[in-house]
Amino acid sequence: MDPITWTGSLGPFLNPLMLAAIAVFVLGFFAQLVLNFAGVQPGEVQINPDHTLSVARSPNDYALMAMKYAVLLFLACVAVFIVGGIVQPSLEQKGIIGAMGQRFLPVWIAMILIFALSVTFKRRLGLYGKLFDSPIGMVGFFLVMFWMLTAIFAGLVATHGAIDVVSQMRNEVPGSFMPDPDEGEYLVYLLGGDNLGRDVFSRMVFGAREVLKIAPAATLFAFMVGITLGLPAGYFGGKLDTVLTFIANLVLAFPVILLFYLLVTPEIVASGIPTYMAAVLFLFPIIFFVILFNSRFFTQPFTRNIYIFLTVLIGGWLYLGLAWNSDPLGIISMPGNILIVFVSVVFVNSPTVFRIVRGIVLDIKTRDYVAAGQTRGEGPWYIMLWEILPNARGPLIVDFCLRIGYTTILLGTLGFFGLGVSPESPDWGSTINEGRRLLTIYPHPALPPAIALMTMVLGLNLLADGLREESLRD
Amino acid sequence: MAEDTAYDGPILEIDKLSISFFTRLREIPAVMDFSANVMPGEALGLVGESGCGKSTVALGVMQDLGVNGKIVGGTIKFKGRDLSEMSPEELRDIRGSQIAMIYQEPMASLNPAMKIGKQLAEVPVIHEGISEEEAMKRARQVVEDVKLPDPDRILKAYPHQLSGGQQQRIVIAMALMSKPSLLILDEPTTALDVTVEAAIVELVKDLGKKYGTSMLFISHNLGLVLETCDRICVMYSGEAVERGSIEDVFDEMKHPYTQALFRSIPLPGADKNASPLIAIPGNFPLPHERPNGCNFGPRCDYFEAGRCDAGPISMAQVEGNDRHATRCLRFQEIDWSAPPTLADKKEKGVIGDTVLKVDNLKKYYEVAANSMFGGADKKVVKANETISFEARESETLAIVGESGCGKSTLAKVLMGLETATEGQVMLDNLSIESTEIQDRDTRTVSSIQMVFQNPFDTLNPSMTVGRQIIRALEIFKIGNTEAERRVRMLELLDLVKLPREFADRMPRQLSGGQKQRVGIARAFAGGARIVVADEPVSALDVSVQAAVTDLLMEIQRNEKTTLLFISHDLSIVRYLSDRVMVMYLGHVVELGSTDQVFSPPYHPYTEALLSAVPIADTSVEKKHIVLEGDIPSAMNPPSGCPFQTRCRWKSEVPGNLCETEVPPQRKMAAGHEIKCHLADDILAQMDPVIKIAAE
């Protein structure tokens, strides 16, 4: 049987439209460029006597408008494909795009719910709500949420297992039918098969889960370490600051890839260095929360004791499981190779976070409310964690988004070099690496994970941009 | 230039100007129906509280309103030409050459990476196309004109190598480089010390006369406008409410807001017990919540419902005065000479026993040249030198001095944030000078508390108001349960006259004055007996200042608190303090009761300080004493008397006593001490600085 087409039954109508949209966009772009060089200004906003505004449009504005509508038309076509994919019965009619759109159905539903709720209540949601005032922020949020939801619903979205091998499907092109599908099995490999005969589409979907399991958590740990060290360095200054900043610079100066190679070398793993590093780095969140609660509640010993007991209990349990792989209950554990990836990512990211936090603290500690805390006899940690840190949240949230992006790329790089994660793993970096070998003959196994990685990081960057822009307003 | 001499009409004509800012939610009118004329050589003062639109007018004149700002009505004519009809090129040509602007923050107006000479020379090179050499010559000339010492060195310096006062002089010099016809000054001295401010004001006045420049002087300080301007325009909430010549507006004000403004500032003669200040009730309306009709209506004593809130009010001419207009419907009916209805007279608090005794306190800092490797080159900064004073129960002791005089260091030592190098600080009978705040017991910590200067900084922006007060209660171990503390917190809000709902608000929802009240409530949370108030009202608008000051006084009367009031504003010090301590470069140069300090004999520095303070009263005559130079650095203080480098009485002291010996603390009268070498007969000859002319 021939593979199904990309656009299915709707293709003959929509493909010309999409092509036209692209053509209009390109034309508009060049027209605008030429007009700008020719010195045509965009139209000025005029104020009418009745306090309304009107814009006198110039050719420049029309070019921009054309571009805008071309983009909208293109997006509308994509939406029609997806809807067509959901409503049309057979795979041939759906086409590959339509079929993928249908598989992502749970993601669409969740996405519509999230957007509808967020836009409705955006005035009550603080900074998150303001995000929906910025188109850039919304696009970023959409892309990030798309991959987040895909990771969550990966089991429903994927058509096959991540490591299901069908040898006849080796390097088959997108839309190829399975040779002899079992009962209930999905009939085609939507994005084709890789060089071992695994479904590229499903691996991309499961890859999202792999990446999103590690990247945000590792970034969070890096933040904990960076904050716990950056606060005292900035607040106390002096020798402590000099020493900590020196160490941070030292780590930053060390070549990242070389560090990873060193960490995964069997001899070094055998010597236990990664475990010891994890033992130290994973201790920071527990220290962070203990100090956090102690400084706040030391005037009420009973409340304080409850909080600290809970922190030490839960934190200690996770700590034993994650760092030492010796959870007494046997529930929490982290495979050795993931641990190494985790440790290296935290190790490499925390010095940068440290420097950001230190810089913000240097600024905020001159404020009067910090002096007010000092003059009523507050301890230094209360001032750092409860007076300074909450007011540093703006830049930290923005950096957090950006840093998840870096971490994702870092994970991709690690996977690409075959470091850390297991060779079977569907994470995007490893998949790109596998696809690389036959890239000139069969580009389809390598492209989807690459595009996924790109859109996800792009989304995070746009999200950070939107957050930064909105947090600066009013 | 030929066109300059040909034109002799008004330099600037603003006619019914309206400016709005457009946000995503709404149009915010910033200036409405504003008209003003500036004649050649005339100085127009633009006065109002923050947010009244005075800076927007200036930006409108510069045609620099940003993306969101738009002129929605009226015209601005510069030398008869409508600015809004000019092309960007023409505007660029006029800005900097014919209209120059001086901003509040001098450092922000100078390029830190360029030498002063080059920055100055750039102006004529760009606007007049003269050669670099000629421009440099002119730069040197202008630097001399603004009375900077050693012009050649200054021209080769970078901005950060100059002091704030010198930087502002350079900014003025830059504005004058191309001999503009109109100079816009936007709060040019707010960031400077009073004596430096006096020198700058003097300079601006002289230069205005010399070059014949017209000026638009924007300020919130009525006294300053009185000293610099010929005409004044008072703004309130986006509108000009009264304009006229200085004499007409100051002596025959015809708008209730102008009147209320004058009643809320401490003029000589105001007294905290007998004739307290009258704060303007209510709050400044937000731009989108302005009332119908008169904007000042809801806060006005003469408000007449149905008439003042009926519709827009236009400016009306006051008959008999020169170009004097007011935006009040009732100005002909109001009896302007009626004395204000006095708030009930307050009983003077009985001054009790000594609570705080500071004896011979010294605080030195060691500054190493290189912090990482130590090094032998250590310098000592003498922040406080032999300070001795006492403060009694329910007494207000004002500590006066300019920046760098050591008053903040003194506060830090008292609070325990720093320990004294030498000497003693006794709280009751407990010596606390070397106990850091962590080692002080709760009782001591809660006894000495502080109110801070900047209302926008004093509260943690991410914690509710109530939470912050409760935290202070927790630390001071007051109340056993959360509920008890909450009750106490609400009582504290009552104490500072804030509604109880404010407990759950975030600081950003409060105005400056309200935040300062919360700061006061927090300071009194542990029953403070000594409150160090570090310029608590200097960042507030005048109408709010009065209310916050009165609140402090009232709490003091009820709680018998000792108030250490740190300030550089001598008007307010005179109004509320019982005793005054004047500091200069770490030394106490004069200490005595308020009357003793404000009347001769003076310490020469006190004399200069008093003459530098602008007073918004036309009947006050002041001696003009302008201090030369800047405050010396505490790293490298002058030998002998700290004030000898700037003292105008130095020649009266025989020999070089002033340069060699630190003067002794001399008792002039009971409780009045002066640190000066001047002989008694010379001190006795001093004239009072401030004279109220007999009417």
Interface residues (C-beta under 8 A of the other chain):
Chain A: V45 I47 P49 H51 L53 D133 G238 T242 T299 Q300 R367 D368 Y369 A371 A372 Q374 T375 R376 G377 E378 G379 W386 E387 P390 N391 R393 D474
Chain B: S20 F22 T23 R24 E27 K70 I71 V72 G73 S371 M372 M415 G416 L417 I437 Q438 R440 T442 V445 S446 Q449 M450 F452 Q453 N454 D457 T458 L459 N460 P461 S462 M463 A472 E474 I475 F476 K477 G519 R522 G526
